[in-house]
Amino acid sequence: MPQRPPPEILDAFGHPRTVPVHRASGGWINDTFIVGEPRDLVIQRVSGVYFTDPEGVMENLVRIIGHLEWRARFSTTNDDEITPRESEPRWYRSVINTRAGKPYLFDENGDIWRGLNYIEGRPPQGPLTIQQTVGIARLYGRYLAEVADLTDPPLRRTVDWFRDLDAIEARLHSARATAPTETLTQAQPLIELRNQVAQAVAEHTAALPPGAQRLRPVHNDTKLTNVLLRPTTNGTIDGSVIDLDLSMDGIAAHDFGDLLRSVSQHARAHAGSPDDGEFDHSLFAPVAAGFLAGAGESLTELEALAFPIAGPRVCLELGTRYLTDFLNPDAPLRLIDAQTAAIKAGRNLKCAAGMLASLPALERTIEEILSNR
């Protein structure tokens, strides 16, 4: 695990080889380095293992950032009128070109390296207030709105199995077929819980109205650690959305569901609560209200009707992936040890079960929010 980018990469971005470098903690996919004193640049090595199309990651990122920067300068009132916008604080990272004017470069191993501007802020710490929850949800909803018209051509699919429950379940079946008997016995309670959750998610998803799951550009990784918050003096939420690597065409409700999952697990962790599947359905309303407010007219009421089942669906996906990692210690994408994989599988599957138990209340809540929209 390198502690600094290679010297030639620092050269490419115009930094001396002796420049102070801090390796960022967190983030399992890419290697991330914060460069300079004061800090002014983020250099990342893009994973060539996790992403099936790492060059597509950069093509998508350049398109998305260019689109966001255009929208940061201009607003449209209709198809015929484009007006300059007043400047506002940066709420996303920009791509920094190399000295040669390139948005990324390859090292001798064929890995992609890129530069992004450094933004002050840190992920949420400690228990979230309602205001923070709504503000973070608004940020992710805003991202959805800002990229809503980035549709032609479609964004490249950079991870071929991502959000594909059939492909993810197929990997689980392969892992079960080769797992040792003792490992299968240990995993049996999780396997049974996963099957129960999968059946319920499939039934409720099939009952959604047409249009609830239309494809559109989405963030696809809306956890709390992908938001940087900055302190303000007036009590408002000032923040930035980061890590756009999984942005591609997807379903808006899955962005909402992943955020709800992250908020729920964050709340339980800071309350010292056991992973018993209990879900505090009062968290649903502020996340939904903030997300809808940020997304505005870009999000239809049909899409919002998929919000109640979205949390269980995303938790099922993650639980299945972690369960596969537990069963297959040689999985190429495995990033954690077997015990941690089992814990994370249980946490997500129990969270899904808790959300499913609260589903009638969540459906009533989204109908009430939509009626007042």
Disulfide bonds with the S-S distance in Angstrom:
none
